[in-house]
Amino acid sequence: MSNSAKGLLLTSLGVFIMSLESLFIKFTNISSFLFSFYIGIFMFASMASTFLFKDFDYLKKALKTSFPFLLICSTFMAVSNIFFITAVKTTTVANVVIIFSTSALFSALIGYVIYKEKVNKNIFYASLFMFVGLFIIFNDKLEIGSVKGNIFALLCTLLFSVSFVLLSKYKDMNRVVLTAFSGAILSIIAYFFCDELAIDFKTLMIVMIMGLLISPISRVLLGNGAKYINASEVSLLMLIETIMAPIWVWIFLDEVPSSYTFIGGSIIVITLIINSLYTLKRENKLPN
């Protein structure tokens, strides 16, 4: 199997598994902070357990590699997770994943602001349509809770985009250690906002499956797959979550997105597809 095929397979599988997260969050009735507290513990336990099969030098090297940025990225990802969980609990899944799908374009713009990375004209054109789509979604006559959910989804997207930009600059940063750290920081932050830590057995099992299996496995697959394919291909494959997540909650919870979400979301999804295909075509024309 070629590296390109391996990257496409790993990334697609990672995104497909990740699309189940919103459904599992919707299955629970606990607060977003309590959910975050337990999901962080299970994410840390899942990733930290892999260190048992590695020698000490492996962990030492992973911690020495860009350690300050490892902490920064872990913190951004942890807070981004809290916003994501809160958003899913306060608005429709379709709104959340469509807003989150704009992270690739936000990453390009943030990369320009922080590192003065070159931004091609197509990014600016795509961003214009992206903001039009977001404007339509945010103009939906939703209840207050849903509006807050959209804002949380946007904050989640911005923080994730910043961490993605940092990760693109520090490619040697260990993704397993990063996920473990983000899980630990997630739990620590959430702990201070939890009124109580009591949780029923059924909810604990749901969070455990997501924390031990779905979240860490999808992140590792996505992180490893991204090593073999370029960013535009990753962006295109991320649309799997945008499409599948609303389908899961529609099948199991009968949650149907509004017409505003459908119109605004269609503009964003079509924009992302055209932008990714254009970028792929341009990159293929470049000499190796």
N, C-alpha and C positions, 0 to 999 in steps of 0.2 A: 504493500500500500504506500502510495506517495505521501510526502509530507502535507501537500495541499489537501488530499483526500482525508488524511488523518485529522487535520485541523478542522475541516468541514464536519466530519463525523463527530468529533469530540465536542465541538462548539454547539452543534445542533442538538445533540443529546443533552448537554448541560442546560441549554435554554429551555428545552422541552420539559425537563425535570423541574426547572425553576418556575415554570408557568403554574405549577401546582401550589406554590406558596400562598398565593392570594386565597385560594379555596380553603386551605387549612386554617388560615387566619380567620376567615369568615365562619368557620365551623365552631369557633369558641366565643364565649360571652364574657370573658375576663377583660380587664382594662389593658390598654396597649402597653403600659409600663410593666404590668405583671407578666404579660406575654413576652415582652422583651427581656425581662429578667431571666425567665426560664429558658428561652430560646438561646440566649447568650451562654448560659451554663452548658447546655447540650452541644452547642457549636464548639465551644472551647474543649469540652471533654472529647468530642469526636476527633478534632484535629490534634489535640495534645496526645491522644492515645497512639497516634502514628509515630510519635517521637520514641516510643518504647522499642520500636524496631530499627531505630537509627542509632549510630554511635554518637558520643558526646560532641565530637568535632563537627558533625553535621549541624547540630543545634547552635554551637558556638559560632560557626561561620554564618549561619542564617541571621543571627542576632547582630553580628558585627557589620553586616552589609546594610549600609544606609539606615542605621538604627533610628536616628531622629525622625526620618521620613517614614519609617515603618510605624512609629507611634502616631505620627500625624495622620497617615493614611488610615490606620486602624481606627482612630478616633472619628475621622470623617465618615468612614463606612459604618461605624457603630451608630452615630447620630442619624445618619441617612436611613439605617434600618428602623430606628424608632419612628422617624417621620413616615416611612413606608407603611409600617404596621398600623400607625394611627390613621393614615389616609385610607387604607383598606377598610378600617372599621367605621369610618365616618362618611364615606362616599362610595360610589359604585366602583367595582374592580375595573370596568372598562375605562372610566375616567383616569384612574391611577396609572394603569399600564400604558395608556395613550400618552399621558403627560410624561411618563418616565421614558417613553420611546424617543423623546427629543434629546436625551442625554448626549448622544453622539454629536449633534450639532452644537449643543452647549459646550461640550468638551473642546471642540474646534475653536469656538469663540473665547473660551477661558484660556486655552493654550496661547492664543494671540495676546491676550491681556497680560498673562503672567510671564511667558517666555518669548513673546514677540514672534511666535511661530507663524510662518506664512499661511495665510488663509486664502484659498482660491475663491474666485468670484461665485462659483456655484454654491459655496457655503452661505454666502450672504443672501443669494436668491432663495435658497432653501430655507434659511432662517426667517425670511420675510413671510413665506407661506406657513412656516411652523408657528409663528406668532399670530397669524390670522386664525389658524386652527385652534390655538390655545385661547384666543380672545372669544371665539364662538363657544367653546366649552365653558369658559368662566362666565359667560353671559346667560347661561341656562338659568331659568327661574327655579333654582334649587332652594331647599330649606337651608337654614344657617349652618347646620352640621355638615352638609354636603359641600358648601362653599369652603368651609374650613378644611375639609378633606382634600379639596383641590389645591389649596394653598400648601398643605402638608406634603402633597405629592410633588409640588413644584420645588419646595425646599429640599426634599429627598433627592430630586433630580439634580439640583445645583450642587449639593454636597458630593453626590456620587460622581458627578462630572469632574469636580476638582480632584478627587482621589484618583480618577481614571487618568487625568493629565499627569499627576505625580507618578503614577505607576508606569506610564509610558516613558517617563524620563529615567526611571530606575527599574529597568527590565530584569535585573538580577535579584530584585527583592523576592524573597521566598514567599510564595502564595499560600502555602500551608500554614506557615508561622503567622502571616498577615491575617488569615481567617481566624486562627486561634486567638490572636491578640484582640481582634475586633469583637469576638464573642465575649472575651473577658471584660473589655471596656464597656460593651453593651450592657452586661449584667450590673456592673458597678454603677453606671449612670442611672439605669432604671431603678435600682434598689432604693435610691434616695427619693424617688417619686411614688413608690408603692405604699399604699395605706396598710396593706397586709400581704403576707406571702402565702396564705392558704389557697389551695387549688384542689379541685375534685379530680378523681382518678381518670375519668374519661378525657377531660381537658389536658391532663398531664400526659396521657398517651399521645394525643394529637400533637402537642408541642414537642414531645420527645421524638416522634417520627420525623417531624420537620427539622428539628434541631440536630439530630444525630445522622439523618440520612439525606433528606431533600436539600436543605440549604448547603451543607458542606460539600456534598458530592457534586451538586450543580456548579458551585463556585470553583472547585478544583478542576472539573471538566472544562469549564469555560476559560479558566486561566491558562490551562495547558493547551487547549485548542487554539487560543489566540496567539500562541507562539509560532504557529505554522501558517497562519493566514493573516492578511492585512486587515487594518481597522475597518475599511469599508465593507469587507466581507462579514466581519463580526457584526457591524451595524445592521446589515441586511438580515442576518440570521437572528438578531435580537427581536425581529418582528414576529418570530414564532411565538414569543411570550405575549406580544400585543394581541395576537389573534387567538391564541389558545386559552389564556387566563379568563377572558369573559365567557368563552364557551364552557369551561369547567363550571363556573358559578351559575351559568344559565341551565346547564344539565342537572346539577345537584341542588341548587338553591332557587332556581327560577328567577334570577336577577336579570332584568332586561335594561340595557342602557337607553338613555333618552335620545330624542331626535337630534338635539344639539350635540350630544356626544358623538352620535353617528356621523353627522355632517362634519364637525370639527375634526373628529378622528380620521375620517376618510381623507380629508385634506392633508393631515399630518402623515398618514401611512403612505399615501401616493407620493408625497414629496420625498419621504425617506427612501422609497423604492427607486424613484427616478434619480435622486442624488447618488445613491449607492451604486446603481448601474452605470451612471455617468463616470463616477470615480474609478470604478473597475475598468471601464473601457479606456480611460485616459492612462491608468497605470499600466495596462497591458501594451500600450503603444510605446511606453518608455523603454529605452534600451536597458538590458540586464547588466 
